[in-house]
Amino acid sequence: MLTLHTAELLVTGPDAAPLEAGAVLVEGDRIVRTGPYADLAAAAPHARVRRWPGVLTPGLLARGADVLLEGTYYPDDPYEVTELGAGPITGAEALEALKLTESRRGNSARRGTQKLLARGVVAVAGRFTVPAVRTAVVRSGLAVVPPAPYEGAPSLDPLTGRANAAEAFHGVLEAGGAARFAVFAVADGAELLERGATTCVATVIGGRLLHRRR
């Protein structure tokens, strides 16, 4: 099935000029074409149309994912919040005190991946050593890439510490490429960097809508 995703502004990559009323035509897990919505809608009149507010960009890459998903515990809301609080738990001593089983680590990683998807993340950089965590990441649909040096502490928001939003993009949007992108409820890249990835309204991986703000 053909699906046409359109937003007020389309940014296909770090070096691409923003396109007003742009769109991405998707078939299966691949991009068929990008360009003005009017052109793509005329070329594929039977495509299902998804209209999004804001800016459609390549999905984001989260650095330090081993720390975010293996070195952090996300309490199960609402079952553990009264005892542990709602915030993520980090630090070797705090994690040791939880006496985590591999199953609990995997469930925490699953909750962590949902937080990443809700921030427009489509890929994570890191090396996972806990099998249950690795399984949770793979099942989430997130691509895993080798770790790379970075400054500062890892963050669920890949835009943290970036000089511009494009630095956090994972890949580009082009014909034949993977249908892997995100949409943010902002006016442009400058506002995206200022307000952060929690402005995400939709995340698409492999042509599938894996997050949609309700």
C-alpha positions in Angstrom: 0.0 0.0 0.0 1.2 3.5 -0.8 1.1 6.0 2.0 1.8 9.7 1.5 3.1 11.6 4.6 2.9 15.3 4.3 3.8 18.2 6.7 4.0 21.9 6.7 7.8 21.7 6.2 9.9 18.8 4.8 13.6 18.5 5.6 15.1 15.5 3.8 18.6 15.7 5.2 21.3 17.9 6.9 22.3 19.6 3.6 18.8 19.8 2.0 16.9 23.1 1.8 13.5 22.9 3.6 10.5 22.4 1.4 7.2 23.9 2.3 4.2 21.6 1.9 6.6 18.7 1.2 5.8 15.0 1.3 7.2 11.5 1.5 5.6 8.7 -0.5 6.1 5.3 1.1 5.5 1.8 -0.2 6.2 -1.0 2.3 9.4 -0.2 4.1 10.9 2.0 1.4 10.6 5.6 0.2 9.3 5.9 -3.3 9.7 9.6 -3.7 10.0 12.9 -1.9 8.9 16.3 -3.1 6.0 18.8 -3.1 2.8 17.3 -1.8 0.8 18.4 -4.9 3.2 16.6 -7.2 3.2 13.4 -5.2 -0.5 13.4 -4.7 -1.1 13.8 -8.4 1.3 10.9 -9.1 -0.2 8.6 -6.6 -3.9 9.6 -6.3 -4.9 6.3 -4.5 -2.3 6.6 -1.8 -3.5 6.9 1.8 -2.6 10.4 3.1 -1.3 11.1 6.6 -1.2 14.9 7.3 1.1 16.0 10.1 1.6 19.4 11.7 5.0 20.9 11.8 8.3 19.6 10.3 9.0 16.1 8.9 12.6 15.1 9.1 14.9 12.1 9.1 14.5 10.2 12.4 17.0 10.9 15.2 20.0 9.0 16.5 20.4 8.5 20.2 24.0 8.3 21.4 25.1 6.3 24.5 22.2 3.9 24.2 23.9 1.3 26.4 23.9 3.8 29.2 20.3 4.8 28.5 18.9 1.3 28.3 21.3 -0.9 30.3 22.7 1.6 32.8 19.3 3.1 33.6 16.2 1.6 35.1 12.7 3.0 34.2 10.2 2.2 36.9 7.0 0.5 35.8 4.2 3.1 36.0 2.0 2.8 38.0 3.1 -0.4 39.8 6.6 0.8 41.0 6.1 4.5 41.1 5.0 4.7 44.7 8.1 2.8 45.9 10.7 4.0 43.4 9.4 7.3 42.0 8.6 8.1 38.4 12.0 9.2 37.3 14.8 7.0 35.8 17.2 5.4 38.2 20.9 5.5 37.4 24.2 4.8 39.2 25.8 1.5 40.0 24.8 1.5 43.7 21.2 2.4 43.1 20.9 -0.2 40.4 22.6 -2.8 42.6 20.1 -2.1 45.3 17.2 -2.9 43.0 18.5 -6.5 42.6 17.4 -6.5 39.0 16.7 -9.8 37.2 17.4 -10.0 33.5 13.6 -10.0 32.9 13.2 -6.7 34.8 16.1 -5.2 32.8 14.5 -6.2 29.6 11.1 -4.7 30.6 12.9 -1.5 31.7 14.6 -1.3 28.3 11.3 -1.8 26.6 9.9 1.2 28.5 13.1 3.1 27.6 12.7 2.4 23.9 9.1 3.7 24.0 10.5 6.9 25.4 13.0 7.1 22.6 10.4 6.5 19.9 8.3 9.2 21.5 11.2 11.6 20.8 11.5 10.7 17.1 14.5 8.3 17.6 14.9 5.7 14.9 18.4 4.5 15.7 20.6 4.0 18.7 24.4 3.9 19.1 25.7 1.6 21.7 26.8 -1.9 22.5 24.4 -4.1 24.5 25.7 -6.9 26.8 22.4 -8.0 28.5 20.5 -10.4 26.2 17.1 -9.2 27.4 17.9 -5.6 26.7 19.3 -6.4 23.3 16.1 -8.3 22.5 13.9 -5.4 23.6 15.9 -3.0 21.4 15.6 -5.3 18.3 11.9 -5.8 18.8 11.3 -2.1 19.2 12.3 -1.6 15.5 15.2 0.8 16.4 18.3 0.3 14.3 21.5 -0.3 16.3 24.7 1.3 15.1 28.2 1.0 16.6 29.1 3.4 19.5 30.9 6.6 18.6 32.6 9.2 20.8 30.4 12.0 22.1 30.6 14.8 24.6 28.4 15.2 27.7 26.0 12.7 29.3 23.7 10.6 27.1 20.2 11.9 26.9 16.8 10.5 25.8 16.6 13.7 23.8 19.2 13.4 21.0 19.1 17.1 20.4 20.6 17.9 23.8 24.0 19.4 23.3 23.8 19.7 19.5 24.7 22.9 17.7 21.8 22.4 15.2 19.0 19.8 14.8 20.5 18.3 11.7 23.4 16.9 13.7 21.0 14.4 15.3 19.5 13.2 12.0 20.1 9.5 11.1 20.4 9.3 7.4 18.5 11.1 4.7 15.1 10.8 3.1 15.5 9.8 -0.6 13.9 7.5 -3.2 14.8 3.9 -2.5 15.9 4.7 1.0 14.5 3.3 4.3 11.1 4.8 5.3 12.4 6.0 8.6 11.5 9.5 9.7 9.9 11.6 12.4 7.5 14.6 12.6 7.8 17.4 15.1 5.2 20.0 16.0 7.5 23.0 15.5 7.9 25.6 12.8 11.5 24.9 11.7 14.8 23.4 12.7 15.7 26.3 15.0 12.5 25.8 17.1 13.1 22.1 17.1 16.5 22.6 18.6 15.1 25.1 21.1 12.1 23.0 22.3 13.6 19.6 21.9 12.5 16.2 20.7 9.5 15.9 23.1 7.7 17.9 20.4 7.6 14.7 18.3 4.1 13.8 17.1 5.0 10.8 14.9 7.8 8.3 14.4 7.9 6.0 11.4 10.3 3.0 11.1 10.2 0.6 8.2 7.1 2.3 6.9 5.2 1.6 10.2 3.9 4.2 12.5 5.5 3.2 15.8 4.7 6.3 17.7 1.8 8.8 17.4 1.1 11.5 19.9 -2.4 11.0 21.2 
